[in-house]
Every structure is written in C-alpha cells, then in structure tokens.
C-alpha cells in the first residue's frame, strides 16, 4: 500500500539509517549490489521457503537466493511453439 507520509519521512534529511532500522524492526545494512540486498533480506528476515523466479531472471540473482539457502524454482520453463 502506498503511503505518501512514509515516503516524505524516509526521504527527509531528518530521517537517519537508525530511524529506518527502528521502523522496520531490523538492523539496516548498506550493500553495494542488489544481489547482496536480496541475500541479506532472505537471511535476516527468515524467509525459509521456495523462491519462484522467471526463467529470464539474471543468474546472479538466482545464485544469491541459493547462497542464502533457499530453493529456486523456475517459472515459465516451457518455450511456446514458434508460429
């Protein structure tokens, strides 16, 4: 759900990284790559399930999910016939 007040607060100069961590109830950690963020989200939030990913997703994302200990299943593995 979109929350304009949250967007204004999180983008304000008075909002600190500690404030964001307190809001979500988790320690906030800076990462340099999206795949690192995915890994840390899965590890720190205790997902514990199968992650379904489209076949066209970047392999580095799949690797991050598997490194976090999750099972990856591919969506759309059948190639439609070419007409």
Phi and psi in degrees as GROMACS dihedral restraints (atoms count N, CA, C in turn):
[ dihedral_restraints ]
;  ai    aj    ak    al  type     phi  dphi    fc
    3     4     5     6     1   -75.4    20    10
    4     5     6     7     1   133.0    20    10
    6     7     8     9     1  -131.4    20    10
    7     8     9    10     1   103.7    20    10
    9    10    11    12     1   -61.9    20    10
   10    11    12    13     1   -38.4    20    10
   12    13    14    15     1   -62.2    20    10
   13    14    15    16     1   -41.2    20    10
   15    16    17    18     1   -63.5    20    10
   16    17    18    19     1   -44.4    20    10
   18    19    20    21     1   -59.3    20    10
   19    20    21    22     1   -44.3    20    10
   21    22    23    24     1   -64.1    20    10
   22    23    24    25     1   -41.9    20    10
   24    25    26    27     1   -66.1    20    10
   25    26    27    28     1   -47.1    20    10
   27    28    29    30     1   -69.8    20    10
   28    29    30    31     1   -25.0    20    10
   30    31    32    33     1   -93.4    20    10
   31    32    33    34     1    -1.1    20    10
   33    34    35    36     1   -78.1    20    10
   34    35    36    37     1   156.7    20    10
   36    37    38    39     1   -68.5    20    10
   37    38    39    40     1   -22.3    20    10
   39    40    41    42     1   -80.6    20    10
   40    41    42    43     1   -12.3    20    10
   42    43    44    45     1   -82.5    20    10
   43    44    45    46     1   123.4    20    10
   45    46    47    48     1  -104.1    20    10
   46    47    48    49     1   167.5    20    10
   48    49    50    51     1   -62.8    20    10
   49    50    51    52     1   -33.1    20    10
   51    52    53    54     1   -67.4    20    10
   52    53    54    55     1   -37.8    20    10
   54    55    56    57     1   -60.2    20    10
   55    56    57    58     1   -42.7    20    10
   57    58    59    60     1   -64.1    20    10
   58    59    60    61     1   -44.1    20    10
   60    61    62    63     1   -60.8    20    10
   61    62    63    64     1   -42.5    20    10
   63    64    65    66     1   -65.2    20    10
   64    65    66    67     1   -38.0    20    10
   66    67    68    69     1   -61.5    20    10
   67    68    69    70     1   -44.7    20    10
   69    70    71    72     1   -89.1    20    10
   70    71    72    73     1   -11.2    20    10
   72    73    74    75     1    78.5    20    10
   73    74    75    76     1    20.5    20    10
   75    76    77    78     1  -136.4    20    10
   76    77    78    79     1   153.1    20    10
   78    79    80    81     1   -69.5    20    10
   79    80    81    82     1   134.2    20    10
   81    82    83    84     1   -92.4    20    10
   82    83    84    85     1   136.5    20    10
   84    85    86    87     1  -130.4    20    10
   85    86    87    88     1   132.6    20    10
   87    88    89    90     1   -76.0    20    10
   88    89    90    91     1   138.8    20    10
   90    91    92    93     1  -133.1    20    10
   91    92    93    94     1   157.1    20    10
   93    94    95    96     1   -96.4    20    10
   94    95    96    97     1   -13.1    20    10
   96    97    98    99     1  -137.6    20    10
   97    98    99   100     1   151.6    20    10
   99   100   101   102     1   -60.6    20    10
  100   101   102   103     1   -38.5    20    10
  102   103   104   105     1   -65.9    20    10
  103   104   105   106     1   -31.2    20    10
  105   106   107   108     1   -67.3    20    10
  106   107   108   109     1   -39.2    20    10
  108   109   110   111     1   -63.1    20    10
  109   110   111   112     1   -43.9    20    10
  111   112   113   114     1   -60.8    20    10
  112   113   114   115     1   -45.1    20    10
  114   115   116   117     1   -57.6    20    10
  115   116   117   118     1   -49.7    20    10
  117   118   119   120     1   -67.6    20    10
  118   119   120   121     1   -36.0    20    10
  120   121   122   123     1   -62.4    20    10
  121   122   123   124     1   -46.8    20    10
  123   124   125   126     1   -64.4    20    10
  124   125   126   127     1   -46.3    20    10
  126   127   128   129     1   -66.5    20    10
  127   128   129   130     1   -42.7    20    10
  129   130   131   132     1   -86.3    20    10
  130   131   132   133     1   -20.1    20    10
  132   133   134   135     1  -100.7    20    10
  133   134   135   136     1    -0.6    20    10
  135   136   137   138     1    62.2    20    10
  136   137   138   139     1    52.9    20    10
  138   139   140   141     1   -62.5    20    10
  139   140   141   142     1   -62.8    20    10
  141   142   143   144     1    65.6    20    10
  142   143   144   145     1    46.8    20    10
  144   145   146   147     1  -151.5    20    10
  145   146   147   148     1  -173.4    20    10
  147   148   149   150     1   -85.6    20    10
  148   149   150   151     1   135.1    20    10
  150   151   152   153     1  -104.7    20    10
  151   152   153   154     1   118.8    20    10
  153   154   155   156     1   -93.0    20    10
  154   155   156   157     1   125.1    20    10
  156   157   158   159     1  -127.9    20    10
  157   158   159   160     1   145.8    20    10
  159   160   161   162     1   -66.9    20    10
  160   161   162   163     1   149.8    20    10
  162   163   164   165     1   -61.8    20    10
  163   164   165   166     1   -24.9    20    10
  165   166   167   168     1   -85.3    20    10
  166   167   168   169     1     1.0    20    10
  168   169   170   171     1   -66.3    20    10
  169   170   171   172     1   146.6    20    10
  171   172   173   174     1   -59.3    20    10
  172   173   174   175     1   137.0    20    10
  174   175   176   177     1   -63.7    20    10
  175   176   177   178     1   -26.7    20    10
  177   178   179   180     1   -68.0    20    10
  178   179   180   181     1   -28.5    20    10
  180   181   182   183     1   -71.4    20    10
  181   182   183   184     1   -44.4    20    10
  183   184   185   186     1   -58.6    20    10
  184   185   186   187     1   -42.8    20    10
  186   187   188   189     1   -61.7    20    10
  187   188   189   190     1   -39.7    20    10
  189   190   191   192     1   -65.4    20    10
  190   191   192   193     1   -39.9    20    10
  192   193   194   195     1   -66.0    20    10
  193   194   195   196     1   -44.3    20    10
  195   196   197   198     1   -67.0    20    10
  196   197   198   199     1   -38.4    20    10
  198   199   200   201     1   -62.0    20    10
  199   200   201   202     1   -32.0    20    10
  201   202   203   204     1   -76.6    20    10
  202   203   204   205     1    -2.5    20    10
  204   205   206   207     1    94.1    20    10
  205   206   207   208     1    13.5    20    10
  207   208   209   210     1   -99.6    20    10
  208   209   210   211     1   158.2    20    10
  210   211   212   213     1   -89.9    20    10
  211   212   213   214     1   133.1    20    10
  213   214   215   216     1  -106.2    20    10
  214   215   216   217     1   130.3    20    10
  216   217   218   219     1  -119.8    20    10
  217   218   219   220     1   144.6    20    10
  219   220   221   222     1   -98.4    20    10
  220   221   222   223     1   135.0    20    10
  222   223   224   225     1   -94.0    20    10
  223   224   225   226     1   143.0    20    10
  225   226   227   228     1    71.5    20    10
  226   227   228   229     1    43.4    20    10
  228   229   230   231     1   -80.0    20    10
  229   230   231   232     1   -12.2    20    10
  231   232   233   234     1   -91.4    20    10
  232   233   234   235     1   130.3    20    10
  234   235   236   237     1   -90.8    20    10
  235   236   237   238     1   123.7    20    10
  237   238   239   240     1   -65.4    20    10
  238   239   240   241     1   149.3    20    10
  240   241   242   243     1   -63.8    20    10
  241   242   243   244     1   143.8    20    10
  243   244   245   246     1   -85.0    20    10
  244   245   246   247     1   125.5    20    10
